[in-house]
Amino acid sequence: MASNPVGACCAVGVKHEGTATGEFKQIGGVRTYVAYPKDKSTQNAIVIFTDIMGIDLINVQLIADQFAESGYFVVVPDLFNGKPVPLNPPEGFDIMEWVRTEMPTVPIVDPIVEATIKELRGSLGSKKIGGVGYCFGGKYVCRWLKDGHLDAGYTAHPSFVDAEELQGITGPLSIAAAETDEIFPTPKRRETEDILLKLSIPYQISLFSDVEHGFAVRADVSIPRVKFAKEQAFFQAITWFDEYIKKAGGKTSAML
């Protein structure tokens, strides 16, 4: 594998403060958090595949709003059917049991991704689509970063990515990695780099010091170096999509 499976560190972090400005709607028959750019254009879209805390965690909603403020139409489908892992689970919560019995598998998630992309390219009129994957979601960026599906991808501290999935990508991929990460440790980063070196696509791997797995979503922003890393990881994604999505995007808009 190019990254390890989910572990206890995947559910630990800090809940962020703020008021989400997006809304919940149905896209492809799936409950989805939606955030529009100022001009309401849907030409350049981003699909966020969340970590195991799902779409109701304010952190990911605020991130979606940030992408929208940067000029993207953002959709965040619920991959967990309303049954995610709680942030900082209570004592006695067995995350590995959740992985074995509750975590949605590829046959469940892939149809959600497919339906979301289909509706974006269809009734919503999106010309170019970027995929963002945090932790659990990184797997699905790699699975769907192919011609006719996602045009560019970004993932931070990915989990569950199979080497074969990474080998199969056909679009540009950017990765934000943490210095301390049991899920995406140094050997897995190097394996990932070895795979990407053999592909004829643009790629980027950025390693951030002083942070752990989950920092791009659940960082303790009261710590200056950690806040800086979180912000830079977001800017990394924006810069990537400005190059590989916006520059090639069309001009169309649609409202749900």
N, C-alpha and C positions, 0 to 999 in steps of 0.2 A: 504493500500500500504506500501511497505518497503522503498519507497522514494517518494518524491512529484513530481508533474509535472514541466516542464520547466518554468522558470520565467525570469525576466529581467536580473538577475545576470548571466544567462547562456551565455550572449553575450558580456560580459564586460571583458576586460583584456588587456594585453600588447603583441604586435606583436614582435616576437623575431628576432634577426639578425642571419644570416648564409646562407650558400649555400647548397641546397639540392643536394644529390648525387644519388638519386634514379631516376626512370623514370615512365612514364605513359604507361600502356598497358591495353588490354582488357582481363579480366578474367571472365569467365562465362557470357560473353556478357555485362559486366559492366566496365566502365572506372575505372581504379584502379591504385593507386600509389604503386610501387613495389620497394623493396630494398633487394639486395642480400648480404649475408655474404661474407667474403673474399674468401672462398673456393667455392662459388657458390652452395653449397649444399642446397637442399630443404627439407632435412629430418626432420628438426625441424622448424615448421612454426608458425608464429603469425599473426592473423588477427586483425587489429585495427578497431574498430567501433568508429567513431569520435563523437565529440560534434556537435552542430548545425552549426558550422562554416565550416564543411566539409573538404574535402581533399586538397583544394587549399590553405589553410592557411599554411604558412611556418612552423609554430610551430609544427604541427602534422607531417609534412614531416621530420623535424629534429629529432623528437622522433622516427619515423620509422627508420631513418638512424642509430640512436643510438642502437636500438634493433638489426639491421643488424650487426653493429660493434661488438655486443656481441655474434654473431654466429647464428642468426636466419634469416630465410627467411621471409620477412615481406610483407604482402599485406594489402592495405587500400582501400576498395571499396567505391565508391561514393554512399552513401545512399540517397542523395538529388537530384540526376539527374541534377547536376550543378546549383541548386537553393538553396544554403544555406543562413543562416543569416550572414550579414556582421559583422565583429568584430567591436565593439563599434558603433552600428548603428547610423545613422544621426538623428537629431532631427525630430520628427514626425513619425519615424518608430514604428509601433505598433507590438511588438513581440507577444502579445497574439492573435492578428488578424492573424499573420503568423502561429501560432500554430493551430488556428481553420481552416485555409483555405489552407495552403501550406505545413505544416509539414507532411512528409510521415508517414503513419500509419503501423501497423503490417502487413496487407495484402500486402503492397508494399515492406517493408523492408525484411520480412522473405524470400521471394523468392531470393533476392539478397544474403542473408547470405547462404541460402541453395546451390545456384549455386556456390558461392565462395568455400565453404567447399568441395563440390562435385569435383570441378576441382583440388583443392589441393590434395585430397586423390586419385584422378584419374591420369590425365595426368602429373601433377606436382610431383607426387610421395612422398608427405609428409607423414611421418609415425605418427607423433604426432603434434597436433595443439593446440596452446594456443589462447585464446581470450582476447583482451584488450578493455575495454569500458570506454570512457570518457564521463561523463554527460549522454547525450542522448544514447550513445552507451552502457552504462552499462546495460540497459534493455535487449539488445540482447546478451550480454555475459550470462546473467542469463537464457534467453530463450533457448539458444543453448548449455549450459554446461551440456550435456547429452551424454551417451554412443553412440559412433559412429559419434559424431559431434565434439564438442570441448572437449579436454582432460583435460584442466585446464583453470582457468579464473582469471582475475584481472580487477578490476574496481576502478576508482578514482571518487569521488563525483558523484555517480550515480543519475539519475533521471528517473521517470516514471516506476520504477520497482514495479510490483505487488507482493504482498506477495505470491501468488500462484506460480508465476514464480520462486521466490527464493526457495520455498519449493520443487520445482521440479528438482533442480540441482542434478547431480550425480557425479560431479567431484570437485576437490579442488578449493576453491575460496579465493582470497586475495582482501581486500578492503582498500583503502587509503581515509581517511576522513579528512575534514577541520574543524577546531575549530568553524568557523563561516560559517554556511551554511543553508540557508532557505529551500533548496531543500532536503538535507539529514541532518536534525537537530538531536539533541540528542535523542528525542523520537523515531525517525525512526532508528537511529543506534541501540538503545536498542531493538526495535522490530526485527531488522535484526539479532542481536545477539541471541535473544530468538529462532528465527527460526533455525539458524545454529546449536545451541546447540542440537537440536532434530535430526539433520541429522548425518549420519555416514560417514562424509567426512571431510578431513582436511580443516580448514579455518583460516583466519587471518584478524583482523581489526586493523589498525593503525590510530591513531588520531594525527594530526599535529597541533601544536599551531601556532598562529600568521598568519594564512592564511585563505582565504575565498574560497567559491565555485569556481572551475575552476583552482585552483592553480597548478595542475599537468600538465596543458597545457599552461595556459595564465598568469603565475605568473610574477610579476615585479621583475626580477632577480637582479635589482640594489639594492634591500633591502636584506641584508645578511641573515636574518632569513627566509625570503620567498624563496630565492634561495636555501638555505639548505633544506627546506621542499620539494621543487620541485625535487631536486636531489635525496633525500632520498626516495621519492615516486617512482621514476624511479628504483632505486636500489632495492626497495622492489619487484617490478615486476620482475626484472631480477633474483633475488635470488629465487623467487617463481617458475619461469619457468625453471631455471636450475635444480631445484629439481624435478618438476613434468612433465617436457617435455623432457629435454635433457637426463636425466638418463634413460628414457624409449624409447628414439628415435632410429630409425633404421639408416641405411646408404644407402642413395640413393640420386641422384641429377638429376635435370632436368632444362632445360632452355626453356623459352617461345619462 
